[in-house]
Amino acid sequence: MQSSFSIGRVAGIRIGIHDSWLFAFLLIAWSLAASFYPNTVPGQGIATYWVIGVISTLLLFASVLAHELAHSLVARRLGLSVDSITLFIFGGVSNLTTEPSTARNEFLVSVVGPVSSLVLAAVFWLLGQAIPARTPAGAVAGYLAFVNLLLGGFNLVPGFPLDGGRVLRSLIWGATGSLRRATLVASYIGQAFGWLLIIWGLTRVLDGDLLGGLWTAFIGWFLNGAAESTRQEQTVQQSVRGITAAKLMEDPAVAIRPTMSIEDFVFEQVLRHGRRALPVVDNGRLVGIMSLIDARKLPREAWSTTPVSEVMTPAPLATVAPMEHLGVAIGRMAQRGVHQLPVVEDERLLGLLTRADVLRYLQLRHELGMDDETAATAPRPAAGA
């Protein structure tokens, strides 16, 4: 996910925070300190309300992180690759670089998140029973028990891409043997659930609950868009089944040296040949990638005296192996927010796969009337690749 920064690693998994998380953190802490806790434990000072509001918000997002870690650790246990976990305004997301290859694996990866939230709800409830009632600590325990119960229950709703929607997809997948059919059914149900939330949110606004109604409608809008995007992604994945990165990459590999000036890169590669980005190679080793965006980091008058090594995006870079499926490469581009991937084998640059290459391939398929072809006409990817 773009616009995020890393705060460290847990169990070897990079943890990132999206910019929108900061807004959510401030909003939740403020609502707890200004309204919820004064009504729950009256008679405390404003400083106390803010302290327990901030602590509760931190523990809330720690609970969300535990939820996502459960997904990620089970995924790794099943042999799937997990790139990172990102916390954002709606909670969190585990970024898997490979998707479950069987219905059973998807069920296990999906269901463990809500189960972990329900377990946390039980733990905080038990803590609340051991703490004197009507105290700040007891109020915090009660709040965390409630929100974890809400988190676990909400994620079990069969609305894709919530965990419950993925559980539903895994069950349909297992029953029909078709991931495509399961995705279509689950995504349409997810969109229907999103529209229900939008309608409910607007109804709450008309009833005078402006903030709560807008928030509900916003969540519905997000779920509706996510479900539709997943269905479109499945259509793209179906179109590229059996196609490897090597079949669409620019071959032979075109690369530049780190000592090339930005001016030469712009005039010789960008303007003359229409290349928007190129790998940078030094002594046969991939050291970075140079793009138009990188060139614009410096004023025009400095291009002739500045080597690309000073402004390029340095290694390590997101790459793809030549025999990896095109669907994997598309997912990697989306996760990293990049428009191209160097194709590398044994640390040797073979070519460059760009988003434009993929779009051109899909457009040509459409013009040739190949959109309706089923996976039976193309080789089936190996499981777990």
C-alpha positions as CSV (number, residue, x, y, z in Angstrom):
1,M,0.0,0.0,0.0
2,Q,1.3,3.4,-1.0
3,S,1.8,6.4,1.3
4,S,2.9,4.4,4.2
5,F,6.0,4.2,6.4
6,S,7.6,1.3,8.2
7,I,7.7,1.1,12.0
8,G,9.6,-2.2,12.3
9,R,9.2,-5.9,12.0
10,V,7.3,-8.5,14.0
11,A,8.2,-12.2,13.4
12,G,10.2,-11.0,10.4
13,I,7.1,-9.3,8.8
14,R,7.5,-5.6,8.0
15,I,4.8,-3.5,9.8
16,G,3.8,-0.3,8.0
17,I,1.4,2.6,8.9
18,H,-0.6,4.3,6.2
19,D,-1.0,8.0,6.3
20,S,-4.7,7.6,6.9
21,W,-4.0,5.8,10.1
22,L,-2.9,9.0,11.8
23,F,-6.3,10.6,11.1
24,A,-8.1,7.5,12.4
25,F,-5.9,7.5,15.5
26,L,-6.6,11.2,16.3
27,L,-10.3,10.8,15.6
28,I,-10.8,7.7,17.8
29,A,-8.6,9.1,20.7
30,W,-10.6,12.4,20.6
31,S,-14.0,10.7,20.6
32,L,-13.0,8.4,23.5
33,A,-11.6,11.3,25.6
34,A,-14.3,13.8,24.8
35,S,-17.4,11.6,25.0
36,F,-17.1,7.9,25.6
37,Y,-15.0,7.8,28.8
38,P,-16.6,10.9,30.5
39,N,-20.0,9.1,30.1
40,T,-18.6,5.7,31.2
41,V,-16.5,6.8,34.2
42,P,-17.7,10.2,35.2
43,G,-15.8,12.3,37.7
44,Q,-12.3,12.0,36.3
45,G,-10.1,14.8,35.1
46,I,-9.7,15.7,31.4
47,A,-6.0,14.6,31.5
48,T,-7.1,11.1,32.7
49,Y,-9.7,10.9,29.9
50,W,-7.0,11.8,27.3
51,V,-4.5,9.3,28.8
52,I,-6.9,6.4,28.7
53,G,-8.2,7.5,25.3
54,V,-4.8,7.4,23.8
55,I,-3.9,4.1,25.5
56,S,-7.2,2.6,24.3
57,T,-6.5,3.7,20.8
58,L,-3.0,2.2,20.8
59,L,-4.3,-1.1,22.2
60,L,-7.1,-1.0,19.6
61,F,-4.6,-0.9,16.8
62,A,-2.4,-3.4,18.6
63,S,-5.5,-5.7,18.5
64,V,-5.9,-5.0,14.8
65,L,-2.2,-5.9,14.3
66,A,-2.7,-9.1,16.2
67,H,-5.6,-9.9,13.9
68,E,-3.5,-9.4,10.8
69,L,-0.5,-11.2,12.3
70,A,-2.8,-14.2,12.8
71,H,-3.6,-14.2,9.0
72,S,0.1,-13.7,8.1
73,L,1.5,-16.4,10.4
74,V,-1.0,-19.0,9.3
75,A,-0.3,-18.0,5.6
76,R,3.5,-18.5,6.2
77,R,2.8,-21.8,7.9
78,L,1.0,-22.9,4.8
79,G,3.9,-21.9,2.5
80,L,2.6,-18.6,1.3
81,S,4.8,-15.5,1.1
82,V,3.9,-12.5,3.2
83,D,5.4,-9.1,2.3
84,S,4.1,-6.9,5.0
85,I,1.2,-5.7,7.2
86,T,-0.2,-2.2,6.8
87,L,-2.4,-0.4,9.3
88,F,-4.7,2.2,7.8
89,I,-7.9,4.1,8.5
90,F,-10.2,1.0,8.3
91,G,-8.0,-1.3,10.3
92,G,-5.3,-3.4,8.6
93,V,-4.3,-5.5,5.7
94,S,-1.9,-8.4,5.3
95,N,0.0,-8.1,2.0
96,L,0.5,-11.7,0.7
97,T,2.7,-11.9,-2.4
98,T,1.1,-15.3,-3.2
99,E,-2.5,-16.2,-2.8
100,P,-3.8,-19.5,-1.4
101,S,-3.8,-22.2,-4.0
102,T,-6.5,-24.3,-2.5
103,A,-9.9,-23.7,-0.9
104,R,-8.8,-25.3,2.3
105,N,-5.8,-22.9,2.6
106,E,-7.9,-19.9,1.9
107,F,-10.4,-20.9,4.6
108,L,-7.7,-21.4,7.2
109,V,-6.0,-18.1,6.4
110,S,-9.3,-16.2,6.4
111,V,-11.0,-17.6,9.4
112,V,-8.1,-17.3,11.8
113,G,-8.3,-13.4,11.9
114,P,-11.8,-13.2,13.3
115,V,-11.1,-16.1,15.7
116,S,-8.1,-14.2,17.1
117,S,-10.3,-11.1,17.6
118,L,-12.9,-13.1,19.4
119,V,-10.2,-14.6,21.6
120,L,-8.9,-11.1,22.5
121,A,-12.4,-10.0,23.3
122,A,-12.7,-12.9,25.8
123,V,-9.3,-12.0,27.3
124,F,-10.2,-8.3,27.8
125,W,-13.6,-9.3,29.2
126,L,-12.0,-11.6,31.8
127,L,-9.6,-8.7,32.7
128,G,-12.5,-6.4,33.1
129,Q,-14.1,-8.9,35.5
130,A,-11.0,-8.9,37.7
131,I,-10.7,-5.1,37.8
132,P,-13.0,-3.0,40.1
133,A,-16.0,-1.6,38.2
134,R,-16.4,2.0,37.2
135,T,-12.6,2.6,37.2
136,P,-10.5,3.9,34.2
137,A,-8.7,0.6,33.9
138,G,-12.0,-1.3,34.0
139,A,-13.5,1.0,31.4
140,V,-10.5,0.4,29.1
141,A,-10.8,-3.4,29.4
142,G,-14.5,-3.2,28.7
143,Y,-14.0,-1.0,25.7
144,L,-11.3,-3.3,24.2
145,A,-13.5,-6.4,24.9
146,F,-16.4,-4.7,23.0
147,V,-14.4,-3.5,20.0
148,N,-12.6,-6.8,19.5
149,L,-16.0,-8.6,19.7
150,L,-17.2,-6.1,17.1
151,L,-14.1,-6.5,14.9
152,G,-14.4,-10.3,15.0
153,G,-18.1,-10.3,14.4
154,F,-18.0,-7.7,11.6
155,N,-15.2,-9.6,9.8
156,L,-17.3,-12.8,9.8
157,V,-20.1,-11.0,7.8
158,P,-20.0,-12.8,4.4
159,G,-19.2,-9.6,2.5
160,F,-16.1,-9.8,0.3
161,P,-13.3,-8.7,0.8
162,L,-14.0,-9.1,4.6
163,D,-12.7,-12.2,6.1
164,G,-16.2,-13.7,6.2
165,G,-16.5,-13.0,2.5
166,R,-13.2,-14.9,1.9
167,V,-14.5,-17.7,4.1
168,L,-17.6,-17.8,1.9
169,R,-15.5,-17.8,-1.3
170,S,-13.4,-20.7,0.0
171,L,-16.6,-22.7,0.7
172,I,-18.0,-22.0,-2.7
173,W,-14.6,-22.7,-4.3
174,G,-14.4,-26.1,-2.5
175,A,-18.0,-27.0,-3.5
176,T,-17.7,-26.0,-7.2
177,G,-14.0,-26.4,-7.8
178,S,-14.0,-22.9,-9.6
179,L,-12.1,-20.0,-8.0
180,R,-13.5,-17.7,-10.7
181,R,-17.1,-18.6,-9.9
182,A,-16.5,-18.4,-6.2
183,T,-14.9,-14.9,-6.6
184,L,-17.8,-13.6,-8.7
185,V,-20.5,-14.8,-6.2
186,A,-18.6,-13.6,-3.1
187,S,-17.8,-10.2,-4.7
188,Y,-21.4,-9.6,-5.7
189,I,-22.5,-10.4,-2.1
190,G,-19.8,-8.1,-0.8
191,Q,-21.1,-5.3,-3.1
192,A,-24.7,-5.9,-1.9
193,F,-23.5,-5.6,1.8
194,G,-21.6,-2.4,0.9
195,W,-24.8,-0.9,-0.6
196,L,-26.7,-1.8,2.5
197,L,-24.2,0.0,4.7
198,I,-24.4,3.1,2.4
199,I,-28.2,3.1,2.6
200,W,-28.1,2.6,6.4
201,G,-25.5,5.4,6.7
202,L,-27.5,7.9,4.7
203,T,-30.6,7.0,6.8
204,R,-28.6,7.7,10.0
205,V,-27.6,11.1,8.5
206,L,-31.2,12.0,7.8
207,D,-32.1,11.0,11.4
208,G,-29.5,13.5,12.7
209,D,-26.5,11.2,13.4
210,L,-24.2,13.0,10.9
211,L,-20.8,11.7,12.0
212,G,-21.9,8.1,12.6
213,G,-24.0,8.0,9.4
214,L,-21.2,9.4,7.2
215,W,-18.7,6.9,8.7
216,T,-21.1,4.0,8.1
217,A,-21.7,5.1,4.5
218,F,-18.0,5.6,4.0
219,I,-17.3,2.0,5.1
220,G,-20.0,0.8,2.7
221,W,-18.5,2.7,-0.1
222,F,-15.1,1.3,0.6
223,L,-16.4,-2.3,0.7
224,N,-18.4,-1.8,-2.5
225,G,-15.3,-0.5,-4.3
226,A,-13.1,-3.2,-2.9
227,A,-15.5,-6.0,-4.0
228,E,-15.8,-4.6,-7.5
229,S,-12.0,-4.2,-7.8
230,T,-11.5,-7.8,-6.7
231,R,-13.9,-9.0,-9.4
232,Q,-12.1,-7.0,-12.0
233,E,-8.8,-8.3,-10.8
234,Q,-10.1,-11.9,-11.1
235,T,-11.1,-11.1,-14.7
236,V,-7.6,-9.9,-15.4
237,Q,-6.0,-12.9,-13.7
238,Q,-8.2,-15.2,-15.9
239,S,-6.9,-13.4,-19.0
240,V,-3.3,-13.9,-18.1
241,R,-3.4,-17.5,-16.9
242,G,-0.5,-19.5,-18.3
243,I,1.4,-16.4,-19.3
244,T,4.9,-15.8,-17.8
245,A,6.7,-12.6,-17.3
246,A,9.3,-13.7,-19.8
247,K,6.7,-13.7,-22.6
248,L,5.8,-10.1,-22.2
249,M,9.1,-8.5,-21.0
250,E,11.2,-6.2,-23.2
251,D,13.9,-8.5,-24.6
252,P,16.8,-8.2,-24.9
253,A,17.2,-6.2,-21.7
254,V,17.9,-2.5,-22.1
255,A,19.8,-1.0,-19.2
256,I,21.9,2.1,-18.4
257,R,25.0,2.6,-16.3
258,P,24.9,4.6,-13.0
259,T,27.4,7.1,-14.5
260,M,25.1,8.2,-17.3
261,S,23.9,11.8,-16.9
262,I,20.3,12.6,-16.3
263,E,20.4,14.7,-19.5
264,D,21.6,11.7,-21.6
265,F,18.9,9.5,-20.0
266,V,16.1,12.0,-20.9
267,F,17.2,12.7,-24.4
268,E,18.6,9.4,-25.5
269,Q,16.2,7.0,-23.8
270,V,13.0,8.9,-22.9
271,L,12.5,11.3,-25.8
272,R,14.2,9.3,-28.5
273,H,13.0,5.8,-27.7
274,G,9.9,6.5,-25.5
275,R,11.2,4.6,-22.5
276,R,9.8,6.0,-19.2
277,A,12.0,3.9,-16.9
278,L,15.2,1.7,-17.2
279,P,17.1,-0.6,-14.9
280,V,20.5,0.7,-13.8
281,V,23.3,-2.0,-14.0
282,D,26.8,-1.8,-12.7
283,N,29.2,-4.6,-13.5
284,G,26.3,-6.9,-14.3
285,R,24.6,-6.2,-11.0
286,L,21.2,-4.5,-10.8
287,V,21.7,-1.4,-8.6
288,G,18.5,0.6,-9.2
289,I,16.0,1.9,-11.6
290,M,15.8,5.3,-13.3
291,S,12.5,6.9,-14.3
292,L,10.9,10.1,-15.4
293,I,9.8,10.8,-11.9
294,D,13.4,10.5,-10.6
295,A,14.6,12.9,-13.3
296,R,12.2,15.5,-12.1
297,K,13.7,15.5,-8.7
298,L,16.4,18.0,-10.0
299,P,16.0,21.3,-11.9
300,R,16.7,21.1,-15.7
301,E,20.0,23.0,-15.4
302,A,21.5,20.3,-13.2
303,W,20.7,17.3,-15.6
304,S,24.0,17.6,-17.6
305,T,26.2,17.4,-14.5
306,T,24.3,14.9,-12.4
307,P,24.7,11.1,-12.8
308,V,21.5,8.9,-12.6
309,S,23.0,7.2,-9.5
310,E,22.2,10.3,-7.5
311,V,18.5,10.4,-8.1
312,M,17.5,6.8,-9.2
313,T,15.5,4.5,-7.0
314,P,18.2,2.3,-5.5
315,A,18.2,-1.5,-4.9
316,P,16.7,-3.6,-3.4
317,L,13.9,-3.4,-5.9
318,A,10.7,-5.3,-6.4
319,T,11.6,-7.9,-9.2
320,V,10.0,-10.8,-10.9
321,A,11.5,-14.1,-12.1
322,P,11.1,-14.9,-15.8
323,M,9.0,-18.0,-15.2
324,E,6.7,-16.4,-12.6
325,H,3.2,-16.0,-13.8
326,L,2.0,-12.7,-15.1
327,G,-0.7,-12.5,-12.4
328,V,2.0,-12.6,-9.7
329,A,3.8,-9.7,-11.5
330,I,0.6,-7.7,-11.7
331,G,-0.1,-8.2,-8.0
332,R,3.5,-7.2,-7.1
333,M,3.3,-4.0,-9.1
334,A,0.0,-3.1,-7.4
335,Q,1.3,-3.9,-3.9
336,R,4.5,-1.9,-4.4
337,G,2.9,1.0,-6.3
338,V,5.3,0.7,-9.2
339,H,4.8,0.7,-13.0
340,Q,7.6,-1.7,-13.9
341,L,9.5,-4.8,-12.6
342,P,13.0,-5.8,-13.6
343,V,13.0,-9.5,-14.7
344,V,15.9,-11.1,-12.9
345,E,17.3,-14.7,-12.8
346,D,20.4,-15.6,-10.7
347,E,21.0,-11.9,-10.1
348,R,21.2,-11.4,-13.9
349,L,19.0,-8.8,-15.6
350,L,17.0,-10.4,-18.4
351,G,14.5,-7.7,-19.2
352,L,11.9,-5.2,-18.0
353,L,8.2,-5.9,-17.6
354,T,6.0,-2.7,-17.5
355,R,2.4,-2.0,-16.8
356,A,2.1,-0.8,-20.3
357,D,3.2,-4.2,-21.6
358,V,0.4,-5.8,-19.6
359,L,-2.2,-3.3,-20.7
360,R,-1.2,-3.7,-24.3
361,Y,-1.5,-7.5,-24.1
362,L,-5.0,-7.2,-22.5
363,Q,-6.1,-4.7,-25.1
364,L,-4.9,-6.9,-28.0
365,R,-6.7,-9.9,-26.4
366,H,-9.9,-7.8,-26.4
367,E,-9.5,-6.7,-30.0
368,L,-9.0,-10.3,-31.0
369,G,-12.2,-11.4,-29.2
370,M,-10.3,-13.6,-26.7
371,D,-11.9,-12.2,-23.5
372,D,-14.4,-15.0,-23.2
373,E,-11.9,-17.8,-23.5
374,T,-11.8,-20.0,-20.4
375,A,-8.8,-21.3,-18.5
376,A,-9.3,-24.6,-20.3
377,T,-7.6,-23.0,-23.4
378,A,-4.5,-22.1,-21.4
379,P,-2.0,-24.0,-19.3
380,R,-3.0,-24.1,-15.6
381,P,-0.4,-22.5,-13.3
382,A,1.4,-24.7,-10.9
383,A,-0.1,-24.6,-7.4
384,G,1.4,-22.1,-5.1
385,A,3.5,-20.4,-7.7
